[in-house]
Amino acid sequence: MGFFGHSPARRAIGLACALAWYGLAADLSAGTLEQADSPSAPQLSQPSAEPFGLSVSRVFAGRLREKWRNVERKLDDERVQIALCDGDRERCASPAALRFLAIIDSARGREGRARLGEVNRAVNLAIRPMSDQAQYGEADVWTSPLVTFTHGAGDCEDYAIAKFVALHQAGISSDDLRIVIIRDTIRGEDHAVAAARLDGHWLALDNRRMAMVEDDNLRNYRPLFVIDQHGLMQYREPPLLAEIPDGVRSPTLTLTVSQPGLVLATN
């Protein structure tokens, strides 16, 4: 459904405000993900400030990166639409945007952990779990927040993307927000969660639970990829989190695998 009409000048103002709100994602250069011991491999960040405390390398090509780039292009339009509706809700013609903004409003009225918890709870309740196959007739479709809220249904990455955007609009710095792709070793499937850093600790906002859990306390998950405002990164191959002793990280393992195609969990 379209949004209310506006002049070119007003759209330009809305675009500027929206980009200032969210921050324009950096355009990544083309490249390939290679083995860590290759001379042309991306440099690994040391030390890592990412969720799970493991080192990462920037990913410059592959199917998963293209999925995220497609979402980013949709977000460019939605940022303008959400900003315009936020400024004039009576003339906003998108019920999805108004529902999304209601969640953001509730979060803006809270601080700290309560703000994160409000977004986690409200998004979990607003979206029905539904597989991409059931909803779109194909596997692994990533949707932007207004598309998800229009349908009222989605799977794990749709929840995570909506939380990622809502938290930023509610006032959380982009430096403290991530989307993390993890391997559920019990279910044998990949899963996506939003992650937010509070007082130096990363909290996972998961559509499978209302309670937020620190990354140190997640068990039976293997972190695979992480997305920030600049794009996609891949974790260096870690052990199972259940096998990591408390307080011990594993920064010395070597990445030797190429980026796979990714099919996420259905809920």
N, C-alpha and C positions, 0 to 999 in steps of 0.2 A: 504494500500500500504506500502511496506517495506521501511526502510531507507537504506542509503548506507552501504556497508560492512565495517567492521573494525576488527582488531585483538583482541584477548582476553585481551591483555595488554591495548590497547586503550579503550576497553569497560570498563575496571576497572577504568581507569583514568576518563572517562566520567561519570561513576557512582558516583565516589567520588565527582566530581565537581557538579553534579546535586544534590546530597544530601546536599552538603554544601550550594548550592543556595537556596534550598527550605526548608531544615530542615526535619529531619526524624520525622514523627509523632509518639508520644509515644504510646506504646502498652498498651491498657487498660485491666485491670483485669476483669475477668468474675464476674458478680453480677446481682442483680435485682434492679429495681426501685421500692421503697416502699413508703408508706406514710411518710410525714415529721416527724410525731411524733413517728415513729418506731425506736427502739434503733439501728437497723442495717442500717437505711437509710443513704445515702450519705450526707456528711456535706455540708451545703449551704455556698456559698461564701458571706462574709460580709466585707465591703460594695461591691456592684456590680459595676464592671467597664464595664459591657456588654452593647450593644445597648439597649436602652429604660430604662437603669438604674435599672432594676429589678433584684432581686436575682435569681440565677440559681442553679441547682443541676446536678452533672455529671451523665450521663446515661450509664450504663454498660451492658445493654441487650435490646433486642427488635428488631422489624423489621426495624425501621428507622436507628438504629445504624448499623445494618448489611448492609443496603443499602450504608451507607457512608463508611464502611469498604471495601466493594467491589470496590467503586470508588477509595479509597486510594491505593488498590492493583494495579489498572490500572494506577494510577498516578505514581507509582514507575517506571514502564516501560517508561511512556511518559516523565518523567523528564530526563531520559537518552537520549531518542530520540531527545527531544527538545534541550538539551545541545549539542549533537553532531551536529545537523543541525545548531545551532547557531554558532558553531566553524568552520563549513565548508559548507557554504550554496550552493556552486556550485555543490557539490556532494550529497546534500540532495535530496532524491527521494520521499519526501512526500510533495505534494502541500498543504496539510492541515497544516503541521508544518510551512511551509514558510508563509502562510497566517496569522497564529497565531503569528509568530515572527514579521511580519510587524506591527501588532498592538502593540506589546511590544516595538518595536523600536520607534514608534511614541510617546508612553508614556514615554519612557526613556528620550526623548528630552524635556520634560516638567517638571514643578515642582508643588508641592502643589496641589491645587484644579484642576488645568488644567490637571495634570497627571491623576487624578481620572476620570475627565470628558472625557478625550480622550479614556480611556478604556471602560467606560460606553457607549459612543457614538459608537465606532468602533465595539464592540461586538454586540450591538443592531442591527447595520446595516449588520453585517456579517452573522447573523443567521435568517432564516425564522421561524416565529412561527408555530409550528406544534405539535399536540397532540401525546403522546406516542402511543395511540390506533391507530391513523392513520399511524404512522411511523413504529411501531414495532408489532402492533397487540395485545398489552397488555397495561395495565395501569401502570403508575408510574415507568418508566425506567430511571435510573440516568446514564448519560454518562460522560466520561472524555472529556477534551477539544478537543483532536485530533479526537476522534470519532465524536463529534458534528460538528467540522469543515469539516470533510470528508463528512458528510451527508449534511451540510449546513443548517440544520434545527434542532429545538429542542423546548422544553418548558421551563418554568421559571427556574427550577433547573439547566438545562443545561446552560442557560445564566449565572446564578449565579456562578456555578462551574468554568466556563471559565474565568469569571472576577476575581474570587478569585485567580486562578493560574496566570493569566496575570499580575495582580497587584503586586504579590510577585516577579515575574520575572522582573518586571519593577523597582523594588527597594523599595517597601513598606514592612515594617517589618511585619512578621507574627503575632506579638502582636497586630497589628492595622488592622487585617483583619478578617472578619467573613462571614459566610453564615447564614442567618436568615430565619426561617420558620414562617410565619405569617398567621393569619386567616383573610381573607377579609370578613368582616361582612356584606357588601353590596351585594357582589356576592354570598356569602355563600360557599366559597371554600378556600382551602389553597393555599398559594403563597410563592415563594422563591425569595429572593433578596440577592445580595452581600452587605456587609457593610464595610466601611473603616473609620478609625478614623483619623481626621485631626485637629490639634490644640485642642485636647481634646473633639471634637464633632464627633459623628458618622453620616456618610452620607450614605443613602440608594442608591444603584446603581440598578435601577429597569428596566427590559426590557420593561415595559409599558410606560416609559417616558424617554426623553433625559435629563431632568433637574434632578439633584441630590437634595434630600430633607433630612434635618436633622431628626433624629428619633423623636425628640420632636414635629415636625410639621406633622408627619404622622397621619392621622385620619382614623377612621373606620377600623383599623387593630388591631388584638390581637396577640401579640408575643407568639409563642408556643415553638420553639426550636432554639438553636443557635449552630453552628459548628465552632470550632477553630482548630488550628494545632494539638491539642491533642485529639480531638474527639467531641462527641455530648453532649450537655447539654440541660436540659429542664427548661424553665422559671417557676417560681412559678406563680400560677394562678393569672393573673392581671385583673383589670377591663378593659372595652373597652378604647382604647386610647382617643377617643373623650370625654370620661367622666372624664379624669384626668385633674384637673385644671392646668393651666400653672405653671410650676416650682414645681409641687407637684408630688412625686413619691409614690409608694405603696409597701414598703418592708415587710409588716406585714402579708400578706395573706398566707395561708397554702396550700401547694400542697397536694391534696388528690386523684389525678387521676393517673392511670397507663398510660404508654406510649401507644397510639393507633397506629394502622396501619395508614399510611398516604398516601393519594392520592392527588397529587398536582394539581394546576390549569393547564389548557392546554395552557396558553400563559403568 
